[in-house]
Amino acid sequence: DVERSRGLGDVYKRQKLKEDEIMKEFVAKPYPVVNYTAEQSEEIASLTVDIYKYVNETWANWIVNGGIDEQWDAYVDQLNQMGLERLMEIYQEALDVYNNAG
């Protein structure tokens, strides 16, 4: 029974490897662990509090009441006013440092 179980495990592993090979083009690469300067960390913390709160509240409202199509442009404008573009710049700066370190 143990040998049979081991054999099934091997079959599973081979099948999993085949599936992984097929699906790899559809899997997003995870964002690497990057380091931020102290200033960047403070700015991220400051920006994300309000941005995340707004995003979560807006999404919840859309789930309950709808209106995403009508409100999308105003939503994006509000996020940009809240500093989303700066947040993306900080993330990009840290990613650039990470990519150039290798």
N, C-alpha and C positions, 0 to 999 in steps of 0.2 A: 504493500500500500504506500510506503514511503517512496519507493522507486517510481511508482506511478505518479505520485504527487510531484516529485522532482521533474519528471518528464513533462508534465503539464505546465510546470513553471517555465521550462525551457521553451515550450511552444508559445506560451504567453509572451515571453521576452522577445522571441523572434517576430511575432506578430506586432508587438509594440514598436519594435525598431522599424518595421516596414511602414507602419502608420506614421511614425515620427518623420520618416523620410518624405512621405507624401505630403504631410501637413506643414512642414517647416516653412514653406513660402507664405503661409497664412498666419504665422505666429509673429507678433511684434517683438522686436528685441527689447528687453527691459532697459529702462533708463539707468545708466551706470550710477554708482555711488560717487558723487562728486563732493569736493570740499568747497565751502564758501568762506570768504573772509568774514571777520567779525562784523564789519560794516554791512556786507551783503546779508548776513544772517539777521541782523537787526531790521534791515529794510524788508526782507522777506516776511519776517514775523509781523511787522507793521502792516504791510500790504495784504497779506493773506487773511487776516482776521476779518476785515470788512468784505473782501472779495468773496471768500468762502461763505460767509453769512448771507450775502446777497444772492449768490448762486443757489444755495440750498433753499432759501425762501422762495426764489423765483421758480425754481424747478417744482417745488411742492405746489405752488399756486397753479402752474401749468398742468400738473397732474390732476388736480382737483377741478380747476375751472377752465382749462384749455387756454387758447389765445397765443400760443407760441408763434404762429405765423405772423400775426398782427403786431406782436410785441418784440420780435427778434431784433430788429434794427436798434430799437431803443435800449434793449438789453445789452447789446454789444457796445453801444455808445456809453452806457453807464459803466460797464466794466472798464472801458478805456479811461474814463474820467477817474475811476477809482485806482488806476495805476496798473492795469493788467499788462499794458505794453512794457512798462518798466520792469515788472516781474518777469516777463519773458526775456527781457534783455539780461537780467541778472542770471537767470537759468542758462542762457546761451553763453554768457561770459564764463561761467563755471564749467560748462561742457567744453568750451574751447580750450580752457586750461587743461582739463582732463585729457582731451584728445591730443594735445601737443606735448603732454608729459611722457607719452609712450614712445 
